[in-house]
Amino acid sequence: MAAHLRPRVERARGDTGDLMLLLGWTSEEMPRRCGASAAAERAQETHQRIGVGDHV
């Protein structure tokens, strides 16, 4: 997720409607993209933190 969007997304606290209103989005496509991007970032952070596959 783009760094400039993170504070706004956190303010919306996961509510798609609030997020769309805050960012001026009229389509639900952008929240889906934003959510997918955030999920990928969280997965990468978790992988680095716990070292999945490092000791195989």
N, CA, C and O atoms as a Tripos MOL2 file, in Angstrom:
@<TRIPOS>MOLECULE
protein
  224   223    56     0     0
PROTEIN
NO_CHARGES

@<TRIPOS>ATOM
      1 N           0.8460   -1.1710    0.0000 N.3       1 MET1
      2 CA          0.0000    0.0000    0.0000 C.3       1 MET1
      3 C           0.8900    1.2310    0.0000 C.2       1 MET1
      4 O           1.9310    1.2580    0.6570 O.2       1 MET1
      5 N           0.4860    2.2170   -0.7170 N.am      2 ALA2
      6 CA          1.2610    3.4590   -0.7900 C.3       2 ALA2
      7 C           1.3150    4.1200    0.5850 C.2       2 ALA2
      8 O           0.3160    4.1750    1.3030 O.2       2 ALA2
      9 N           2.4820    4.6110    0.9330 N.am      3 ALA3
     10 CA          2.6930    5.1990    2.2520 C.3       3 ALA3
     11 C           1.7440    6.3650    2.5230 C.2       3 ALA3
     12 O           1.3120    6.5590    3.6600 O.2       3 ALA3
     13 N           1.4190    7.1370    1.4980 N.am      4 HIS4
     14 CA          0.5470    8.2890    1.7140 C.3       4 HIS4
     15 C          -0.8970    7.8850    1.9970 C.2       4 HIS4
     16 O          -1.6680    8.6940    2.5130 O.2       4 HIS4
     17 N          -1.2780    6.6440    1.6700 N.am      5 LEU5
     18 CA         -2.6350    6.1750    1.9340 C.3       5 LEU5
     19 C          -2.7780    5.5550    3.3170 C.2       5 LEU5
     20 O          -3.8790    5.5270    3.8690 O.2       5 LEU5
     21 N          -1.6850    5.0570    3.8850 N.am      6 ARG6
     22 CA         -1.7550    4.3090    5.1400 C.3       6 ARG6
     23 C          -2.4930    5.0550    6.2630 C.2       6 ARG6
     24 O          -3.3510    4.4470    6.9030 O.2       6 ARG6
     25 N          -2.2070    6.3370    6.5360 N.am      7 PRO7
     26 CA         -2.9360    7.0120    7.6230 C.3       7 PRO7
     27 C          -4.4420    7.0780    7.3740 C.2       7 PRO7
     28 O          -5.2390    6.9480    8.3020 O.2       7 PRO7
     29 N          -4.8120    7.2780    6.1400 N.am      8 ARG8
     30 CA         -6.2500    7.3600    5.8250 C.3       8 ARG8
     31 C          -6.9240    6.0040    5.9750 C.2       8 ARG8
     32 O          -8.0480    5.9130    6.4690 O.2       8 ARG8
     33 N          -6.2420    4.9650    5.5550 N.am      9 VAL9
     34 CA         -6.7880    3.6170    5.6780 C.3       9 VAL9
     35 C          -6.9420    3.2550    7.1550 C.2       9 VAL9
     36 O          -7.9480    2.6670    7.5520 O.2       9 VAL9
     37 N          -5.9460    3.6060    7.9640 N.am     10 GLU10
     38 CA         -6.0230    3.3160    9.3940 C.3      10 GLU10
     39 C          -7.1710    4.0700   10.0520 C.2      10 GLU10
     40 O          -7.8290    3.5450   10.9510 O.2      10 GLU10
     41 N          -7.4120    5.3030    9.6040 N.am     11 ARG11
     42 CA         -8.5400    6.0670   10.1530 C.3      11 ARG11
     43 C          -9.8690    5.4000    9.8200 C.2      11 ARG11
     44 O         -10.7960    5.4270   10.6290 O.2      11 ARG11
     45 N          -9.9670    4.8100    8.6490 N.am     12 ALA12
     46 CA        -11.2140    4.1580    8.2310 C.3      12 ALA12
     47 C         -11.4320    2.8600    8.9880 C.2      12 ALA12
     48 O         -12.5530    2.3540    9.0270 O.2      12 ALA12
     49 N         -10.3940    2.3140    9.5850 N.am     13 ARG13
     50 CA        -10.4560    1.0880   10.3960 C.3      13 ARG13
     51 C         -11.1410   -0.0570    9.6710 C.2      13 ARG13
     52 O         -11.9350   -0.7910   10.2590 O.2      13 ARG13
     53 N         -10.8310   -0.2020    8.4050 N.am     14 GLY14
     54 CA        -11.3210   -1.3520    7.6660 C.3      14 GLY14
     55 C         -12.7150   -1.2190    7.0830 C.2      14 GLY14
     56 O         -13.1750   -2.1370    6.4040 O.2      14 GLY14
     57 N         -13.3950   -0.1310    7.3180 N.am     15 ASP15
     58 CA        -14.7370    0.0630    6.7740 C.3      15 ASP15
     59 C         -14.6110    0.5540    5.3390 C.2      15 ASP15
     60 O         -14.1420    1.6660    5.0970 O.2      15 ASP15
     61 N         -15.0280   -0.2700    4.3960 N.am     16 THR16
     62 CA        -14.8760    0.0510    2.9790 C.3      16 THR16
     63 C         -15.6080    1.3280    2.6050 C.2      16 THR16
     64 O         -15.0770    2.1480    1.8560 O.2      16 THR16
     65 N         -16.8110    1.5080    3.1130 N.am     17 GLY17
     66 CA        -17.5790    2.7130    2.7910 C.3      17 GLY17
     67 C         -16.8920    3.9730    3.2790 C.2      17 GLY17
     68 O         -16.8270    4.9700    2.5610 O.2      17 GLY17
     69 N         -16.3730    3.9300    4.5170 N.am     18 ASP18
     70 CA        -15.6590    5.0960    5.0520 C.3      18 ASP18
     71 C         -14.4000    5.3630    4.2510 C.2      18 ASP18
     72 O         -14.0820    6.5130    3.9460 O.2      18 ASP18
     73 N         -13.6830    4.3030    3.9100 N.am     19 LEU19
     74 CA        -12.4610    4.4500    3.1300 C.3      19 LEU19
     75 C         -12.7590    5.0920    1.7750 C.2      19 LEU19
     76 O         -12.0420    5.9910    1.3350 O.2      19 LEU19
     77 N         -13.8110    4.6280    1.1250 N.am     20 MET20
     78 CA        -14.1790    5.1810   -0.1740 C.3      20 MET20
     79 C         -14.5280    6.6630   -0.0490 C.2      20 MET20
     80 O         -14.1490    7.4700   -0.8980 O.2      20 MET20
     81 N         -15.2470    7.0130    1.0040 N.am     21 LEU21
     82 CA        -15.6200    8.4110    1.2150 C.3      21 LEU21
     83 C         -14.3910    9.2710    1.4920 C.2      21 LEU21
     84 O         -14.2570   10.3550    0.9250 O.2      21 LEU21
     85 N         -13.4940    8.8000    2.3550 N.am     22 LEU22
     86 CA        -12.2830    9.5610    2.6920 C.3      22 LEU22
     87 C         -11.4130    9.8310    1.4710 C.2      22 LEU22
     88 O         -10.8460   10.9150    1.3340 O.2      22 LEU22
     89 N         -11.3090    8.8380    0.5800 N.am     23 LEU23
     90 CA        -10.3990    8.9550   -0.5580 C.3      23 LEU23
     91 C         -11.0820    9.3790   -1.8480 C.2      23 LEU23
     92 O         -10.4210    9.5590   -2.8710 O.2      23 LEU23
     93 N         -12.4040    9.5420   -1.8080 N.am     24 GLY24
     94 CA        -13.1230   10.0020   -2.9840 C.3      24 GLY24
     95 C         -13.2930    8.9470   -4.0590 C.2      24 GLY24
     96 O         -13.4870    9.2740   -5.2300 O.2      24 GLY24
     97 N         -13.2210    7.6800   -3.6660 N.am     25 TRP25
     98 CA        -13.3770    6.6000   -4.6450 C.3      25 TRP25
     99 C         -14.8590    6.3340   -4.8820 C.2      25 TRP25
    100 O         -15.6540    6.3580   -3.9420 O.2      25 TRP25
    101 N         -15.2280    6.0820   -6.1260 N.am     26 THR26
    102 CA        -16.6260    5.7860   -6.4530 C.3      26 THR26
    103 C         -16.8340    4.3150   -6.7940 C.2      26 THR26
    104 O         -17.9700    3.8460   -6.8770 O.2      26 THR26
    105 N         -15.7390    3.5900   -6.9900 N.am     27 SER27
    106 CA        -15.7980    2.1720   -7.3210 C.3      27 SER27
    107 C         -15.1550    1.3600   -6.2000 C.2      27 SER27
    108 O         -14.2070    1.8190   -5.5630 O.2      27 SER27
    109 N         -15.6660    0.1620   -5.9600 N.am     28 GLU28
    110 CA        -15.0830   -0.7010   -4.9360 C.3      28 GLU28
    111 C         -13.8090   -1.3990   -5.4180 C.2      28 GLU28
    112 O         -13.2030   -2.1670   -4.6700 O.2      28 GLU28
    113 N         -13.4050   -1.1390   -6.6460 N.am     29 GLU29
    114 CA        -12.1710   -1.7390   -7.1750 C.3      29 GLU29
    115 C         -10.9400   -1.2610   -6.4070 C.2      29 GLU29
    116 O         -10.0530   -2.0610   -6.1090 O.2      29 GLU29
    117 N         -10.8760    0.0210   -6.0860 N.am     30 MET30
    118 CA         -9.6990    0.5480   -5.3890 C.3      30 MET30
    119 C          -9.5560   -0.0250   -3.9790 C.2      30 MET30
    120 O          -8.4480   -0.4120   -3.6080 O.2      30 MET30
    121 N         -10.6180   -0.1000   -3.1730 N.am     31 PRO31
    122 CA        -10.4410   -0.7390   -1.8560 C.3      31 PRO31
    123 C          -9.9730   -2.1930   -1.9740 C.2      31 PRO31
    124 O          -9.1950   -2.6660   -1.1460 O.2      31 PRO31
    125 N         -10.4460   -2.8970   -3.0010 N.am     32 ARG32
    126 CA         -9.9980   -4.2820   -3.2010 C.3      32 ARG32
    127 C          -8.5150   -4.3190   -3.5010 C.2      32 ARG32
    128 O          -7.7890   -5.1470   -2.9500 O.2      32 ARG32
    129 N          -8.0540   -3.4250   -4.3750 N.am     33 ARG33
    130 CA         -6.6240   -3.3710   -4.7090 C.3      33 ARG33
    131 C          -5.8010   -3.0010   -3.4810 C.2      33 ARG33
    132 O          -4.7590   -3.5960   -3.2060 O.2      33 ARG33
    133 N          -6.2910   -2.0110   -2.7550 N.am     34 CYS34
    134 CA         -5.6020   -1.5440   -1.5490 C.3      34 CYS34
    135 C          -5.5180   -2.6710   -0.5200 C.2      34 CYS34
    136 O          -4.4770   -2.8720    0.1050 O.2      34 CYS34
    137 N          -6.6010   -3.3920   -0.3520 N.am     35 GLY35
    138 CA         -6.6290   -4.5160    0.5910 C.3      35 GLY35
    139 C          -5.6870   -5.6220    0.1770 C.2      35 GLY35
    140 O          -4.9960   -6.1970    1.0170 O.2      35 GLY35
    141 N          -5.6510   -5.9260   -1.1040 N.am     36 ALA36
    142 CA         -4.7510   -6.9700   -1.6000 C.3      36 ALA36
    143 C          -3.2940   -6.5570   -1.4080 C.2      36 ALA36
    144 O          -2.4530   -7.3780   -1.0400 O.2      36 ALA36
    145 N          -3.0060   -5.3040   -1.6560 N.am     37 SER37
    146 CA         -1.6520   -4.7920   -1.4750 C.3      37 SER37
    147 C          -1.2480   -4.8630   -0.0050 C.2      37 SER37
    148 O          -0.1370   -5.2840    0.3150 O.2      37 SER37
    149 N          -2.1390   -4.4550    0.8830 N.am     38 ALA38
    150 CA         -1.8500   -4.4890    2.3160 C.3      38 ALA38
    151 C          -1.6540   -5.9190    2.7970 C.2      38 ALA38
    152 O          -0.7800   -6.1790    3.6240 O.2      38 ALA38
    153 N          -2.4550   -6.8450    2.2900 N.am     39 ALA39
    154 CA         -2.3110   -8.2540    2.6750 C.3      39 ALA39
    155 C          -0.9600   -8.7930    2.2400 C.2      39 ALA39
    156 O          -0.3150   -9.5270    2.9880 O.2      39 ALA39
    157 N          -0.5270   -8.4390    1.0460 N.am     40 ALA40
    158 CA          0.7830   -8.8870    0.5580 C.3      40 ALA40
    159 C           1.9030   -8.3180    1.4220 C.2      40 ALA40
    160 O           2.8640   -9.0210    1.7360 O.2      40 ALA40
    161 N           1.7840   -7.0520    1.8070 N.am     41 GLU41
    162 CA          2.7970   -6.4360    2.6740 C.3      41 GLU41
    163 C           2.8470   -7.1190    4.0320 C.2      41 GLU41
    164 O           3.9280   -7.3860    4.5570 O.2      41 GLU41
    165 N           1.6680   -7.4030    4.6070 N.am     42 ARG42
    166 CA          1.6340   -8.0810    5.9100 C.3      42 ARG42
    167 C           2.2550   -9.4590    5.8210 C.2      42 ARG42
    168 O           2.9740   -9.8750    6.7300 O.2      42 ARG42
    169 N           1.9890  -10.1690    4.7440 N.am     43 ALA43
    170 CA          2.5690  -11.5070    4.5650 C.3      43 ALA43
    171 C           4.0860  -11.4390    4.4710 C.2      43 ALA43
    172 O           4.7830  -12.2680    5.0570 O.2      43 ALA43
    173 N           4.5980  -10.4660    3.7460 N.am     44 GLN44
    174 CA          6.0500  -10.3080    3.6330 C.3      44 GLN44
    175 C           6.6740   -9.9520    4.9750 C.2      44 GLN44
    176 O           7.7370  -10.4670    5.3240 O.2      44 GLN44
    177 N           6.0200   -9.0760    5.7270 N.am     45 GLU45
    178 CA          6.5270   -8.7050    7.0470 C.3      45 GLU45
    179 C           6.5280   -9.9070    7.9890 C.2      45 GLU45
    180 O           7.4770  -10.1010    8.7490 O.2      45 GLU45
    181 N           5.4740  -10.7080    7.9420 N.am     46 THR46
    182 CA          5.4010  -11.9030    8.7760 C.3      46 THR46
    183 C           6.4910  -12.8830    8.3900 C.2      46 THR46
    184 O           7.1390  -13.4680    9.2570 O.2      46 THR46
    185 N           6.6960  -13.0630    7.1070 N.am     47 HIS47
    186 CA          7.7370  -13.9660    6.6310 C.3      47 HIS47
    187 C           9.0970  -13.5380    7.1580 C.2      47 HIS47
    188 O           9.8700  -14.3750    7.6250 O.2      47 HIS47
    189 N           9.3950  -12.2620    7.0910 N.am     48 GLN48
    190 CA         10.6750  -11.7610    7.5890 C.3      48 GLN48
    191 C          10.7830  -11.9070    9.0990 C.2      48 GLN48
    192 O          11.8500  -12.2320    9.6180 O.2      48 GLN48
    193 N           9.6880  -11.6700    9.8020 N.am     49 ARG49
    194 CA          9.7170  -11.7240   11.2560 C.3      49 ARG49
    195 C           9.9210  -13.1440   11.7850 C.2      49 ARG49
    196 O          10.7190  -13.3640   12.6960 O.2      49 ARG49
    197 N           9.1960  -14.1070   11.2080 N.am     50 ILE50
    198 CA          9.2870  -15.4600   11.7440 C.3      50 ILE50
    199 C          10.2190  -16.3660   10.9340 C.2      50 ILE50
    200 O          10.4970  -17.4930   11.3430 O.2      50 ILE50
    201 N          10.6930  -15.8860    9.8070 N.am     51 GLY51
    202 CA         11.6740  -16.6420    9.0340 C.3      51 GLY51
    203 C          11.1490  -17.9430    8.4600 C.2      51 GLY51
    204 O          11.8260  -18.9680    8.5310 O.2      51 GLY51
    205 N           9.9620  -17.9160    7.8960 N.am     52 VAL52
    206 CA          9.3680  -19.1090    7.2960 C.3      52 VAL52
    207 C          10.3080  -19.6790    6.2470 C.2      52 VAL52
    208 O          10.6990  -18.9820    5.3100 O.2      52 VAL52
    209 N          10.6720  -20.9440    6.4050 N.am     53 GLY53
    210 CA         11.5090  -21.6270    5.4270 C.3      53 GLY53
    211 C          13.0000  -21.3850    5.6000 C.2      53 GLY53
    212 O          13.7940  -21.9160    4.8240 O.2      53 GLY53
    213 N          13.4030  -20.6090    6.5830 N.am     54 ASP54
    214 CA         14.8200  -20.3180    6.7760 C.3      54 ASP54
    215 C          15.6210  -21.5280    7.2580 C.2      54 ASP54
    216 O          16.8270  -21.6100    7.0260 O.2      54 ASP54
    217 N          14.9600  -22.4490    7.9160 N.am     55 HIS55
    218 CA         15.6600  -23.5800    8.5280 C.3      55 HIS55
    219 C          15.2830  -24.9020    7.8890 C.2      55 HIS55
    220 O          15.2120  -25.9260    8.5690 O.2      55 HIS55
    221 N          15.0450  -24.8860    6.6110 N.am     56 VAL56
    222 CA         14.6530  -26.1140    5.9090 C.3      56 VAL56
    223 C          15.8920  -26.8500    5.4460 C.2      56 VAL56
    224 O          15.7860  -27.9120    4.8330 O.2      56 VAL56
@<TRIPOS>BOND
     1     1     2 1
     2     2     3 1
     3     3     4 2
     4     3     5 am
     5     5     6 1
     6     6     7 1
     7     7     8 2
     8     7     9 am
     9     9    10 1
    10    10    11 1
    11    11    12 2
    12    11    13 am
    13    13    14 1
    14    14    15 1
    15    15    16 2
    16    15    17 am
    17    17    18 1
    18    18    19 1
    19    19    20 2
    20    19    21 am
    21    21    22 1
    22    22    23 1
    23    23    24 2
    24    23    25 am
    25    25    26 1
    26    26    27 1
    27    27    28 2
    28    27    29 am
    29    29    30 1
    30    30    31 1
    31    31    32 2
    32    31    33 am
    33    33    34 1
    34    34    35 1
    35    35    36 2
    36    35    37 am
    37    37    38 1
    38    38    39 1
    39    39    40 2
    40    39    41 am
    41    41    42 1
    42    42    43 1
    43    43    44 2
    44    43    45 am
    45    45    46 1
    46    46    47 1
    47    47    48 2
    48    47    49 am
    49    49    50 1
    50    50    51 1
    51    51    52 2
    52    51    53 am
    53    53    54 1
    54    54    55 1
    55    55    56 2
    56    55    57 am
    57    57    58 1
    58    58    59 1
    59    59    60 2
    60    59    61 am
    61    61    62 1
    62    62    63 1
    63    63    64 2
    64    63    65 am
    65    65    66 1
    66    66    67 1
    67    67    68 2
    68    67    69 am
    69    69    70 1
    70    70    71 1
    71    71    72 2
    72    71    73 am
    73    73    74 1
    74    74    75 1
    75    75    76 2
    76    75    77 am
    77    77    78 1
    78    78    79 1
    79    79    80 2
    80    79    81 am
    81    81    82 1
    82    82    83 1
    83    83    84 2
    84    83    85 am
    85    85    86 1
    86    86    87 1
    87    87    88 2
    88    87    89 am
    89    89    90 1
    90    90    91 1
    91    91    92 2
    92    91    93 am
    93    93    94 1
    94    94    95 1
    95    95    96 2
    96    95    97 am
    97    97    98 1
    98    98    99 1
    99    99   100 2
   100    99   101 am
   101   101   102 1
   102   102   103 1
   103   103   104 2
   104   103   105 am
   105   105   106 1
   106   106   107 1
   107   107   108 2
   108   107   109 am
   109   109   110 1
   110   110   111 1
   111   111   112 2
   112   111   113 am
   113   113   114 1
   114   114   115 1
   115   115   116 2
   116   115   117 am
   117   117   118 1
   118   118   119 1
   119   119   120 2
   120   119   121 am
   121   121   122 1
   122   122   123 1
   123   123   124 2
   124   123   125 am
   125   125   126 1
   126   126   127 1
   127   127   128 2
   128   127   129 am
   129   129   130 1
   130   130   131 1
   131   131   132 2
   132   131   133 am
   133   133   134 1
   134   134   135 1
   135   135   136 2
   136   135   137 am
   137   137   138 1
   138   138   139 1
   139   139   140 2
   140   139   141 am
   141   141   142 1
   142   142   143 1
   143   143   144 2
   144   143   145 am
   145   145   146 1
   146   146   147 1
   147   147   148 2
   148   147   149 am
   149   149   150 1
   150   150   151 1
   151   151   152 2
   152   151   153 am
   153   153   154 1
   154   154   155 1
   155   155   156 2
   156   155   157 am
   157   157   158 1
   158   158   159 1
   159   159   160 2
   160   159   161 am
   161   161   162 1
   162   162   163 1
   163   163   164 2
   164   163   165 am
   165   165   166 1
   166   166   167 1
   167   167   168 2
   168   167   169 am
   169   169   170 1
   170   170   171 1
   171   171   172 2
   172   171   173 am
   173   173   174 1
   174   174   175 1
   175   175   176 2
   176   175   177 am
   177   177   178 1
   178   178   179 1
   179   179   180 2
   180   179   181 am
   181   181   182 1
   182   182   183 1
   183   183   184 2
   184   183   185 am
   185   185   186 1
   186   186   187 1
   187   187   188 2
   188   187   189 am
   189   189   190 1
   190   190   191 1
   191   191   192 2
   192   191   193 am
   193   193   194 1
   194   194   195 1
   195   195   196 2
   196   195   197 am
   197   197   198 1
   198   198   199 1
   199   199   200 2
   200   199   201 am
   201   201   202 1
   202   202   203 1
   203   203   204 2
   204   203   205 am
   205   205   206 1
   206   206   207 1
   207   207   208 2
   208   207   209 am
   209   209   210 1
   210   210   211 1
   211   211   212 2
   212   211   213 am
   213   213   214 1
   214   214   215 1
   215   215   216 2
   216   215   217 am
   217   217   218 1
   218   218   219 1
   219   219   220 2
   220   219   221 am
   221   221   222 1
   222   222   223 1
   223   223   224 2
@<TRIPOS>SUBSTRUCTURE
     1 MET1         2 RESIDUE 1 A MET
     2 ALA2         6 RESIDUE 1 A ALA
     3 ALA3        10 RESIDUE 1 A ALA
     4 HIS4        14 RESIDUE 1 A HIS
     5 LEU5        18 RESIDUE 1 A LEU
     6 ARG6        22 RESIDUE 1 A ARG
     7 PRO7        26 RESIDUE 1 A PRO
     8 ARG8        30 RESIDUE 1 A ARG
     9 VAL9        34 RESIDUE 1 A VAL
    10 GLU10       38 RESIDUE 1 A GLU
    11 ARG11       42 RESIDUE 1 A ARG
    12 ALA12       46 RESIDUE 1 A ALA
    13 ARG13       50 RESIDUE 1 A ARG
    14 GLY14       54 RESIDUE 1 A GLY
    15 ASP15       58 RESIDUE 1 A ASP
    16 THR16       62 RESIDUE 1 A THR
    17 GLY17       66 RESIDUE 1 A GLY
    18 ASP18       70 RESIDUE 1 A ASP
    19 LEU19       74 RESIDUE 1 A LEU
    20 MET20       78 RESIDUE 1 A MET
    21 LEU21       82 RESIDUE 1 A LEU
    22 LEU22       86 RESIDUE 1 A LEU
    23 LEU23       90 RESIDUE 1 A LEU
    24 GLY24       94 RESIDUE 1 A GLY
    25 TRP25       98 RESIDUE 1 A TRP
    26 THR26      102 RESIDUE 1 A THR
    27 SER27      106 RESIDUE 1 A SER
    28 GLU28      110 RESIDUE 1 A GLU
    29 GLU29      114 RESIDUE 1 A GLU
    30 MET30      118 RESIDUE 1 A MET
    31 PRO31      122 RESIDUE 1 A PRO
    32 ARG32      126 RESIDUE 1 A ARG
    33 ARG33      130 RESIDUE 1 A ARG
    34 CYS34      134 RESIDUE 1 A CYS
    35 GLY35      138 RESIDUE 1 A GLY
    36 ALA36      142 RESIDUE 1 A ALA
    37 SER37      146 RESIDUE 1 A SER
    38 ALA38      150 RESIDUE 1 A ALA
    39 ALA39      154 RESIDUE 1 A ALA
    40 ALA40      158 RESIDUE 1 A ALA
    41 GLU41      162 RESIDUE 1 A GLU
    42 ARG42      166 RESIDUE 1 A ARG
    43 ALA43      170 RESIDUE 1 A ALA
    44 GLN44      174 RESIDUE 1 A GLN
    45 GLU45      178 RESIDUE 1 A GLU
    46 THR46      182 RESIDUE 1 A THR
    47 HIS47      186 RESIDUE 1 A HIS
    48 GLN48      190 RESIDUE 1 A GLN
    49 ARG49      194 RESIDUE 1 A ARG
    50 ILE50      198 RESIDUE 1 A ILE
    51 GLY51      202 RESIDUE 1 A GLY
    52 VAL52      206 RESIDUE 1 A VAL
    53 GLY53      210 RESIDUE 1 A GLY
    54 ASP54      214 RESIDUE 1 A ASP
    55 HIS55      218 RESIDUE 1 A HIS
    56 VAL56      222 RESIDUE 1 A VAL
